[in-house]
Amino acid sequence: MVSSPSIASPNPHAEEAFQERLRKRGPVTAEQFLGELRERIAADHARIRAEHERRAEAKRKSDVDKEIWATGYKAMAKRLHPDVPGGSHEAMQRLNELKKGRRVK
């Protein structure tokens, strides 16, 4: 029988639940401990993969959003520029303020 050492977990609630299960069950064999450890590692890997995928998707959406804003800004700037008939300095200033707020390149 092997007592289970505490292993750092990024999720303290999962760690507490794991430790509580071990206390209730008592001593475990090395095989049992390693089996549970493998399950925890697999769960952590799945969580990390899911977070990575979520962040990658958010970046893709952000990139598309920036591209749409940049394209729209260029089209509006061509129409609102003071040197173009119908354009004005004030309209161009408002558009530039929007651009600055959206961090459009």
Secondary structure, DSSP 8 states (H G I E B T S, - for coil): -B-------S-HHHHHHHHHHHHHH--B-HHHHHHHHHHHHHHHHHHHHHHHHHHHHHHHHHHHHHHHHHHHHHHHHHHH-TTSTT--HHHHHHHHHHHHHHT--
